[in-house]
Amino acid sequence: MSDLLSGAQTNAKEYDASSIQVLEDMEHVRLRPGMYIGGKDDRALHHMVAEIIDNSMDEAVAGHATWIELELHENGHVTVRDNGRGIPTDPHPKDPSKSALEIIFCTLNAGGKFSGDSYETSGGLHGVGSSVVNALSDHLRVEVARNRELFAMEFSRGIPQGKLEKIGAAPNRRGTAVTFHPDPDIFGALKLKPARLFAMARSKAYLFSGVEIRWKTAQTDGDTPQEATFHFPGGLSDYLNETLKGSTTYAEHPFGGTVDFREKFNAPGKVEWSINWTPSRDGFIQSYCNTIPTPEGGTHEAGFWSAILKGVKAYGELVGNKKAATITRDDLITGGCALVSCFIREPEFVGQTKDRLATVDAQRMVENAVRDHFDNWLAADTKSAGAILDFLVLRAEERLRRRQEKETARKTATKKLRLPGKLTDCTSKNREGTELFIVEGDSAGGSGKGARNRVNQALLPLKGKILNVLGAASGKLNTNAEINDLCEALGVGMGSKFVLDDLRYDKIIIMTDADVDGAHIAALLMTFFYTQMRPMIDAGHLYLACPPLYRLTQGAKRVYVSDDAEKDMWLEKGLGGKGKIDLQRFKGLGEMDAKDLKETTMDPNTRKLIRVTVDEDMPGETSDLVERLMGKKPELRYQYIQENAQFVEELDV
């Protein structure tokens, strides 16, 4: 035995200083693209184009550019041009051997948007957009026309292919042109889609009425025009009118407007909005901050809905409609089609992909700006105001009727669940603000019970892995105990019997272990909800919890991290406490005590949630991918694995 141990020690690689890797900026981006653009999928691929367009939009919003051009070439390259000031080309003060342009494209956390001197408001904040696109492109070329001279520089996978060159005189040209090709080593066979880029260009023009956006493509998909020019003086109101074209609306003209924060709050920025109600389609809200889409909403959305709700209730009180007091935000969203775009200085987003705005002041400023105008609009257009109020009161009455019907249903569901995964319900009688955590196993459920807020958070532990609804025979669906318990807890039926208004909780949160089995369970649950309860996803009720993988403690300092890259970063730089760093890996939610679970995963003030959405631009592709990965044909899964295995990152297990 001693010989065996001796041999094992001899062959094992020693863990010493040489084991610690220090990656350069571009190397780290290529190794962990998910930290910067969200992954290696189709959404991340198109996010690269958005990063470059956003730089040009910042120039336009700052008043330095009047047009932006987006061109998709036949060879898969894409070019973004503008007539702004042009990226600085002079030597950088901290490293005179390099131009400012090279620093911007080769160094993370380098840019002109930190101090606020060059841009009052901007979409680029972290100084990583251009450098990340450069790192993930097998070829990138920048041309800058500045001070009547033309400069150019080329890169490959983040590495300069030569110094910045002066091409010659450019007396009639100014601005920046960036041409790049996404690296197949990162994105595989994925290609930029004309339809998606066309929609991106069009939406950017709506978001800032002062810019003209030109679109060109050498590729064709049959529906997307090869050339187009977008310029919408009416901004978001034009956008909403176009979206609701042909639909019956309760207001003849949408309620829209723009408020400059400098005039109202003595702060840089502004907010623009447009909203109308229609019985013809489900409601929606699309929000933006500094022209960046925020699909998960945030503080600006909260401020907007608060202003609309208070305004509707105040108008109802003014005209003597006592039922207006029962209207809630849920009623507003039903049939309410809204667009909100704010520009603020140094916004705080959740994550590099900026899906949710977290700036606290944005809620106050947006609410106050919209509320005054909404009160005046309702008072001036009494016909529209009356129609909207009547519609919202009807929605409130319907909601209250359903709630009364479900009071018995809630108690019945609690009594009927007798399996190991039984429902631990919350005490709230209203759906608004309630959350159902779907967890795996009794141990996770035990920790969750101690971590939850009893008033609005419920728990439903499931035993093992739920049935794969695409891989199973249709007859098994209605007889599966776990699925029946889940439907009964939610208060809804499946497929054609699903009624969104019957849903008993506001948020359905899948909370599984941060490991492969947990990811599989989450995939099975999302497949179930996608195929059997799709309207729940479209209405924004389905979420994924983000439990941590590690806890690091150094003296009194403590941090939780979700992956190995973030863990290694903290181990390298330290937490700022005293003594050595203690590292604990959580093998499952059941290993976390209630305090850890609450702080990291269940407390709305400190947790992170991922909202499950379906790409509206590519709904057919989503269905095909779900069927391919989760359906009855294993050969399709095998083919997908063969096609994409080369892009899977090596995992430490």
C-alpha atoms as one frame of an Amber mdcrd trajectory, in Angstrom:
protein
   0.000   0.000   0.000   2.840   2.398   0.863   4.377   1.706  -2.562   1.090
   2.584  -4.237   0.810   5.833  -2.306   4.393   6.716  -3.102   3.794   6.132
  -6.794   0.659   8.283  -6.780   2.529  11.149  -5.169   5.369  10.884  -7.659
   3.091  10.975 -10.713   0.752  13.730  -9.473   1.508  17.268 -10.670   2.612
  19.427  -7.753   0.375  22.336  -6.817   2.806  25.238  -6.509   3.255  28.790
  -7.828   3.662  27.474 -11.383   0.104  26.094 -11.179  -1.344  29.613 -10.974
  -2.191  30.960 -14.419  -2.327  34.690 -15.130  -4.273  35.253 -18.345  -3.923
  38.360 -20.469  -7.118  40.306 -21.150  -7.760  38.833 -24.600  -6.938  35.292
 -23.436  -9.437  35.544 -20.585 -12.207  36.792 -22.881 -11.658  33.908 -25.282
 -11.533  31.363 -22.464 -14.651  32.706 -20.691 -16.796  34.577 -23.254 -19.896
  33.961 -21.138 -18.632  36.453 -18.541 -18.639  39.222 -21.163 -21.349  38.538
 -23.745 -23.416  35.815 -22.078 -22.078  32.726 -23.879 -21.371  31.351 -27.347
 -24.938  31.114 -28.648 -26.889  33.026 -31.271 -27.865  35.771 -28.836 -24.249
  36.326 -27.818 -23.160  36.411 -31.463 -25.564  39.256 -32.279 -24.716  40.974
 -29.003 -21.256  41.603 -30.484 -22.815  43.752 -33.218 -24.889  45.593 -30.611
 -21.724  46.464 -28.659 -20.216  48.238 -31.683 -23.479  49.948 -32.677 -23.891
  51.198 -29.115 -20.556  53.021 -29.368 -21.809  54.841 -32.469 -25.155  55.537
 -30.775 -23.295  57.124 -27.860 -21.656  59.493 -30.363 -25.070  60.337 -31.839
 -26.767  60.871 -28.473 -23.867  63.124 -27.440 -24.558  65.254 -30.536 -21.450
  64.322 -32.538 -22.913  61.960 -35.160 -25.990  62.307 -37.368 -25.928  58.931
 -39.121 -24.885  55.331 -38.496 -24.537  52.632 -41.136 -24.822  48.883 -40.534
 -23.704  46.628 -43.378 -23.661  42.814 -43.537 -21.247  41.499 -46.170 -21.506
  38.353 -48.256 -18.499  36.782 -46.484 -20.075  37.150 -43.022 -18.163  40.280
 -42.037 -20.192  43.156 -40.611 -19.352  46.866 -40.713 -20.580  49.666 -38.466
 -19.804  53.218 -39.633 -20.645  56.625 -38.192 -19.809  60.263 -38.822 -18.847
  61.028 -35.230 -15.620  62.450 -33.880 -13.584  59.324 -34.594 -11.686  57.261
 -32.019  -8.568  59.138 -30.799  -5.434  57.994 -32.618  -2.730  59.911 -30.737
  -0.351  58.114 -28.317  -1.874  57.238 -24.960  -0.357  59.144 -21.990   0.119
  55.996 -19.885   1.801  54.072 -22.709   3.099  56.396 -25.441   4.223  53.390
 -27.497   0.581  52.594 -28.227  -2.204  54.698 -29.722  -5.413  55.317 -27.814
  -7.186  53.243 -30.478  -4.995  50.207 -29.760  -5.557  50.602 -26.016  -9.332
  50.700 -26.546  -9.419  47.546 -28.679  -6.833  45.494 -26.775  -7.344  46.385
 -23.101 -10.319  45.574 -20.905 -11.613  48.424 -18.743 -10.316  51.056 -21.175
 -12.652  53.635 -22.707 -13.815  57.215 -22.757 -16.973  56.781 -20.671 -15.735
  56.514 -17.093 -15.267  60.179 -16.191 -18.364  61.549 -17.893 -16.329  64.312
 -19.537 -16.562  62.872 -23.070 -20.100  61.443 -22.814 -22.835  62.787 -20.565
 -24.803  59.540 -20.954 -23.659  56.372 -22.670 -24.494  52.703 -23.199 -20.871
  51.646 -22.914 -19.798  51.779 -19.275 -17.317  49.079 -18.405 -14.730  49.692
 -21.118 -14.998  46.113 -22.381 -17.301  46.253 -25.431 -14.809  46.982 -28.234
 -12.041  44.860 -26.721 -14.362  41.883 -26.233 -15.577  42.049 -29.843 -11.944
  42.249 -30.937 -10.957  39.227 -28.842 -13.818  37.121 -30.257 -13.217  38.042
 -33.933 -10.777  36.250 -36.200 -10.437  39.514 -38.150 -11.224  43.095 -37.172
 -10.313  46.320 -38.976 -10.813  49.846 -37.664 -10.754  52.923 -39.877 -10.802
  56.383 -38.315 -11.220  59.681 -40.151 -10.088  62.357 -37.731  -8.591  65.831
 -38.155  -8.922  65.473 -41.963  -6.684  62.344 -41.942  -7.513  58.648 -42.390
  -6.015  55.959 -40.104  -6.424  52.172 -40.054  -5.420  49.231 -37.872  -6.102
  45.490 -38.099  -6.381  42.760 -35.464  -6.895  39.005 -35.247  -8.316  37.393
 -32.097  -7.387  40.510 -30.129  -3.791  40.672 -31.352  -2.630  43.680 -33.434
  -1.459  42.711 -36.916   0.678  45.814 -37.152   0.833  49.375 -35.872  -1.751
  52.068 -36.528  -1.198  53.307 -40.089  -1.892  56.711 -41.593  -3.620  55.936
 -44.904  -3.753  59.485 -46.221  -5.838  62.643 -46.332  -9.590  62.542 -45.690
 -10.812  66.119 -46.140 -14.489  65.156 -46.580 -14.770  62.297 -44.125 -15.019
  61.923 -40.355 -15.967  59.186 -37.921 -15.213  55.528 -37.221 -15.766  52.342
 -39.243 -15.366  48.939 -37.557 -15.440  45.795 -39.703 -15.207  42.403 -37.989
 -15.883  38.694 -38.484 -16.972  36.562 -35.481 -14.435  33.804 -34.827 -15.679
  30.303 -35.867 -13.459  28.865 -33.118 -15.838  30.536 -30.642 -19.215  30.522
 -32.423 -18.864  27.480 -34.672 -21.300  27.376 -37.587 -23.496  30.186 -36.232
 -23.998  33.045 -38.697 -25.212  36.611 -38.336 -28.827  36.804 -39.535 -29.996
  39.659 -41.790 -33.473  39.750 -40.218 -32.118  40.112 -36.708 -29.609  42.822
 -37.641 -32.293  44.655 -39.628 -34.582  44.669 -36.574 -31.683  45.891 -34.415
 -30.943  48.796 -36.773 -34.600  49.769 -36.964 -35.124  49.751 -33.195 -32.035
  51.911 -32.610 -33.452  54.579 -34.933 -36.683  54.667 -32.929 -34.742  55.077
 -29.695 -33.041  58.313 -30.736 -34.999  60.504 -33.121 -31.940  62.624 -33.933
 -30.074  59.866 -35.784 -30.478  58.352 -39.243 -29.569  54.674 -39.510 -28.698
  53.154 -42.866 -28.947  49.429 -43.505 -27.224  47.388 -46.200 -26.820  43.657
 -46.742 -25.263  41.563 -49.476 -27.012  38.527 -48.034 -30.726  37.891 -48.414
 -33.233  35.773 -46.525 -36.181  36.540 -48.794 -37.929  38.973 -46.447 -35.253
  41.447 -45.349 -34.625  44.365 -47.738 -31.077  44.765 -48.999 -31.082  48.508
 -48.328 -33.137  50.764 -46.059 -32.876  54.069 -44.223 -34.490  54.662 -40.835
 -35.252  58.054 -39.333 -38.215  58.503 -37.012 -38.788  62.070 -35.770 -41.672
  60.814 -33.607 -39.399  58.390 -31.727 -41.149  55.803 -29.570 -44.644  56.966
 -30.484 -43.867  56.172 -34.134 -42.545  52.793 -32.980 -45.677  51.983 -30.972
 -48.048  53.134 -33.736 -46.211  50.877 -36.182 -46.315  47.934 -33.729 -50.063
  48.326 -33.074 -50.929  49.087 -36.685 -54.313  47.537 -37.495 -55.197  46.914
 -33.819 -58.118  48.509 -32.014 -56.870  50.774 -29.209 -58.646  52.463 -26.301
 -56.833  55.756 -26.942 -56.906  57.269 -30.416 -53.317  58.401 -29.963 -50.847
  56.820 -27.532 -49.791  58.631 -24.388 -46.187  59.582 -25.029 -43.682  62.245
 -24.215 -40.130  63.226 -23.384 -38.786  64.933 -20.253 -35.305  66.378 -19.880
 -33.954  65.482 -16.425 -31.757  68.562 -16.408 -34.772  70.867 -16.429 -36.720
  68.881 -13.818 -34.058  67.374 -11.547 -30.895  69.321 -12.472 -29.336  66.030
 -13.613 -28.115  64.922 -17.059 -30.364  62.630 -19.073 -33.965  62.254 -20.132
 -36.842  59.778 -20.393 -39.075  59.056 -23.386 -42.133  56.818 -23.321 -45.247
  55.752 -25.205 -48.163  53.561 -24.092 -51.601  52.515 -25.311 -54.083  49.782
 -24.425 -55.692  47.333 -26.809 -58.092  44.375 -26.540 -56.522  42.870 -29.661
 -53.334  41.425 -28.161 -51.477  40.666 -24.956 -49.719  43.559 -23.282 -45.956
  44.048 -23.321 -43.290  46.483 -22.237 -39.978  47.070 -23.972 -37.548  49.163
 -21.970 -34.149  50.645 -22.730 -31.456  52.585 -20.916 -29.011  54.656 -22.958
 -30.350  52.761 -26.051 -29.440  49.398 -24.431 -32.384  46.921 -24.319 -33.259
  45.824 -20.773 -35.414  42.707 -21.299 -35.510  41.988 -17.556 -36.704  45.517
 -16.774 -35.391  47.272 -13.716 -35.842  50.503 -11.820 -36.889  52.593 -14.837
 -39.739  50.149 -15.581 -40.795  50.176 -11.929 -40.932  53.973 -11.935 -42.945
  54.040 -15.151 -45.617  51.586 -13.978 -45.826  53.343 -10.617 -46.567  56.647
 -12.373 -49.241  55.099 -14.599 -50.909  53.259 -11.706 -51.032  56.324  -9.451
 -52.320  58.449 -12.330 -55.139  56.021 -13.207 -56.251  55.745  -9.580 -56.168
  59.513  -9.111 -58.254  60.030 -12.248 -60.750  57.405 -11.087 -61.104  59.225
  -7.773 -61.521  62.531  -9.621 -64.446  61.246 -11.730 -66.015  59.385  -8.810
 -65.242  55.828  -9.915 -64.635  54.053  -6.603 -63.678  50.778  -8.305 -60.529
  52.421  -9.695 -58.922  51.937  -6.279 -58.819  48.154  -6.904 -56.677  48.442
 -10.060 -53.192  46.925  -9.736 -50.091  46.828 -11.902 -51.166  43.414 -13.237
 -54.326  45.020 -14.606 -52.294  47.762 -16.306 -50.047  45.244 -18.031 -53.009
  43.275 -19.410 -53.470  44.832 -22.809 -51.046  47.647 -21.972 -48.405  48.050
 -24.696 -45.565  50.275 -23.519 -42.130  51.496 -24.584 -39.805  53.258 -22.137
 -36.368  54.652 -22.899 -34.257  56.577 -20.415 -30.845  58.214 -20.650 -28.963
  58.614 -17.392 -25.397  59.182 -16.315 -23.402  56.198 -15.022 -26.277  53.678
 -14.927 -25.837  50.510 -12.908 -26.740  47.323 -14.772 -26.922  43.732 -13.572
 -24.119  41.947 -15.468 -22.095  42.876 -18.553 -24.987  42.000 -20.886 -27.012
  44.735 -19.132 -30.365  42.930 -19.086 -31.685  44.778 -16.020 -31.214  48.337
 -14.750 -30.430  48.696 -11.047 -29.920  52.476 -10.672 -32.094  53.508  -7.718
 -32.507  57.163  -8.747 -33.905  56.111 -12.126 -37.143  54.918 -10.501 -37.746
  58.236  -8.768 -36.897  60.403 -11.784 -38.917  58.354 -14.292 -41.940  58.178
 -11.987 -41.989  61.912 -11.294 -41.391  62.837 -14.935 -44.124  60.580 -16.342
 -46.709  61.196 -13.602 -47.146  64.932 -14.233 -47.634  64.445 -17.953 -49.986
  61.482 -17.492 -52.283  63.449 -15.173 -52.477  66.262 -17.724 -53.066  63.862
 -20.619 -55.947  62.099 -18.848 -57.569  65.420 -17.982 -57.206  66.741 -21.548
 -58.423  63.603 -23.392 -61.417  62.519 -21.324 -62.734  60.214 -24.051 -59.560
  58.113 -24.085 -59.193  58.366 -20.309 -62.726  57.068 -19.771 -62.267  54.130
 -22.159 -58.976  53.138 -20.530 -60.404  53.442 -17.015 -63.464  51.314 -17.893
 -61.211  48.644 -19.430 -58.895  48.541 -16.407 -61.802  48.392 -13.949 -63.212
  45.410 -15.853 -59.824  43.719 -15.676 -59.644  44.384 -11.930 -63.146  42.960
 -11.375 -62.265  39.846 -13.362 -59.043  39.406 -11.396 -60.849  39.757  -8.066
 -63.514  37.260  -9.130 -60.878  34.721 -10.069 -59.032  35.323  -6.820 -62.174
  34.561  -4.819 -62.676  31.369  -6.791 -59.097  30.337  -6.121 -59.155  30.850
  -2.354 -60.695  27.399  -2.025 -58.421  26.042  -4.729 -55.322  27.144  -2.790
 -56.427  25.282   0.334 -57.455  22.242  -1.712 -54.071  22.070  -3.425 -52.316
  22.122  -0.051 -54.391  19.236   1.268 -54.056  17.058  -1.807 -50.271  17.056
  -2.059 -49.277  14.078   0.084 -46.120  12.975  -1.742 -42.585  13.594  -0.424
 -42.561  16.782  -2.500 -45.514  18.442  -0.826 -46.355  22.105  -1.123 -45.365
  24.513   1.644 -47.610  27.453   0.778 -47.293  31.138   1.575 -49.863  33.048
   3.603 -50.634  35.792   1.057 -54.078  35.561  -0.485 -53.162  37.689  -3.513
 -51.110  36.467  -6.461 -49.269  39.770  -6.829 -45.784  39.499  -5.358 -45.985
  35.762  -4.539 -43.268  33.294  -5.533 -43.208  29.513  -5.871 -39.761  27.918
  -5.636 -39.589  24.519  -7.313 -36.719  22.658  -5.635 -35.233  19.183  -5.940
 -35.646  16.905  -2.948 -36.586  17.239   0.705 -33.143  18.389   1.871 -33.248
  21.481  -0.338 -36.837  21.997   0.715 -35.786  21.941   4.370 -33.205  24.681
   3.866 -35.687  26.620   1.758 -38.329  26.576   4.482 -35.938  28.297   6.870
 -34.790  30.810   4.255 -38.131  31.812   2.773 -40.427  34.704   3.559 -43.567
  32.938   4.750 -45.819  35.759   3.585 -45.106  35.546  -0.148 -42.708  32.632
  -0.812 -43.920  29.035  -1.264 -41.895  25.844  -1.826 -42.640  22.730  -3.822
 -39.941  20.030  -3.564 -40.047  17.481  -6.380 -38.802  13.933  -6.064 -35.994
  13.308  -8.558 -36.152  14.317 -12.199 -39.480  15.291 -13.691 -40.764  13.379
 -16.725 -39.334  14.501 -20.085 -42.615  15.484 -21.727 -41.100  15.378 -25.229
 -39.450  11.995 -24.802 -42.369  10.240 -23.077 -45.528   8.685 -24.464 -48.484
  11.073 -24.414 -50.445   8.820 -22.065 -47.839   9.169 -19.313 -48.295  12.912
 -19.027 -51.678  12.881 -17.280 -50.764   9.990 -14.984 -47.407  11.294 -13.761
 -47.670  12.153 -10.061 -44.995  14.858 -10.031 -46.573  16.692 -12.979 -50.047
  16.435 -11.462 -48.772  17.842  -8.163 -47.052  20.686  -9.990 -50.173  21.594
 -11.983 -52.324  21.434  -8.869 -49.959  23.685  -6.926 -49.909  26.202  -9.781
 -53.696  26.056 -10.105 -53.635  25.551 -13.880 -54.134  22.894 -16.524 -51.825
  21.801 -19.311 -51.828  22.565 -23.023 -55.173  23.859 -24.282 -56.536  23.801
 -20.712 -53.938  26.296 -19.454 -55.458  29.641 -18.394 -52.935  32.312 -17.436
 -55.311  34.136 -15.104 -55.646  30.948 -13.029 -51.945  30.957 -12.149 -51.679
  31.163  -8.356 -48.204  32.726  -8.125 -46.602  35.793  -9.653 -43.152  34.223
 -10.092 -42.394  30.545 -10.693 -38.716  30.055  -9.781 -36.809  26.885 -10.671
 -34.193  26.456  -7.916 -31.872  23.497  -8.519 -28.333  22.591  -7.488 -25.465
  24.337  -9.307 -24.268  21.071 -10.907 -24.942  18.910 -13.950 -27.911  17.087
 -12.383 -29.423  20.410 -11.316 -29.029  21.780 -14.838 -30.724  18.656 -16.232
 -33.691  19.033 -13.886 -33.988  22.709 -14.814 -33.906  21.773 -18.534 -36.680
  19.205 -18.029 -38.835  21.716 -16.158 -38.296  24.435 -18.777 -39.212  21.930
 -21.498 -42.402  21.109 -19.632 -43.382  24.754 -19.187 -42.430  25.628 -22.784
 -44.563  22.859 -24.298 -47.489  22.847 -21.843 -47.660  26.385 -20.377 -46.023
  28.654 -22.960 -48.183  31.748 -22.112 -46.682  31.695 -18.606 -43.214  32.218
 -20.123 -44.398  34.909 -22.531 -46.019  36.811 -19.652 -42.736  36.841 -17.722
 -43.651  34.516 -14.837 -40.891  31.867 -15.167 -37.405  32.360 -13.664 -34.238
  30.450 -12.820 -32.571  30.947  -9.432 -28.784  31.401  -9.379 -27.391  29.592
  -6.317 -23.648  29.968  -5.729 -21.103  27.215  -6.282 -18.567  28.470  -3.714
 -18.336  30.528  -0.543 -15.024  32.264   0.168 -14.266  33.616   3.649 -11.283
  35.673   4.759 -11.575  36.936   8.307 -14.806  38.945   8.503 -15.093  39.193
   4.703 -17.278  36.748   2.776 -18.246  36.406  -0.887 -20.280  33.888  -2.878
 -19.309  33.007  -6.439 -21.068  31.080  -9.178 -18.201  29.630 -11.231 -14.530
  28.679 -11.195 -13.360  31.758 -13.092 -14.813  34.107 -10.477 -13.462  31.890
  -7.688  -9.950  32.017  -9.145 -10.167  35.796  -9.451 -10.980  36.221  -5.751
  -8.331  33.697  -4.704  -5.761  35.664  -6.654  -6.589  39.169  -5.431  -7.998
  38.367  -1.966 -11.167  39.497  -0.228  -9.640  42.291   1.824  -9.891  40.460
   5.132  -7.257  39.011   7.435  -5.685  35.549   7.276  -5.935  32.906   4.577
  -9.004  32.389   2.430 -11.311  29.531   3.438 -13.009  27.944   0.416 -16.202
  25.907   0.618 -17.861  24.297  -2.382 -21.605  23.689  -2.106 -22.456  20.253
  -3.472 -26.143  21.056  -3.338 -28.779  23.382  -1.921 -29.346  20.948   0.916
 -25.774  21.610   2.151 -26.442  25.334   2.505 -27.825  26.578   5.769 -30.915
  28.779   5.694 -28.885  31.970   6.140 -26.660  31.236   3.132 -29.597  30.196
   0.975 -31.608  33.273   1.859 -28.754  35.716   1.295 -27.636  34.265  -2.031
 -30.708  32.819  -3.692 -34.052  33.732  -2.117 -33.871  37.288  -0.736 -35.049
  39.707  -3.499 -32.640  42.346  -2.185 -29.490  40.249  -2.680 -30.297  37.412
  -5.088 -30.030  37.218  -8.861 -32.783  35.715 -11.016 -32.679  34.834 -14.709
 -35.966  35.377 -16.482 -36.779  32.600 -18.958 -37.701  34.099 -22.334 -38.267
  32.931 -25.892 -36.430  34.809 -28.637 -39.244  36.657 -30.417 -37.080  37.156
 -33.505 -36.462  33.420 -33.921 -39.455  31.480 -32.444 -39.160  28.665 -35.007
 -35.516  28.054 -34.187 -36.332  27.808 -30.477 -38.955  25.113 -31.102 -36.607
  23.194 -33.381 -33.782  23.308 -30.835 -36.029  22.133 -27.968 -37.301  19.247
 -30.097 -33.763  18.388 -31.190 -32.306  18.305 -27.678 -35.264  16.961 -25.683
 -37.347  15.000 -28.212 -37.731  11.294 -28.914 -34.964  11.031 -31.514 -31.583
  10.419 -29.834 -29.805  10.640 -33.187 -30.645  14.371 -33.341 -29.043  14.910
 -29.924 -26.014  12.907 -31.010 -25.689  15.008 -34.164 -25.950  18.230 -32.133
 -23.246  17.032 -29.718 -20.945  16.153 -32.626 -21.476  19.585 -34.194 -20.915
  21.536 -30.990 -18.577  19.434 -28.818 -15.546  21.422 -29.946 -17.021  24.559
 -28.362 -17.634  23.071 -24.914 -15.289  24.475 -22.293 -13.318  22.002 -20.176
 -14.870  21.719 -16.737 -13.195  21.001 -13.409 -15.134  18.156 -11.774
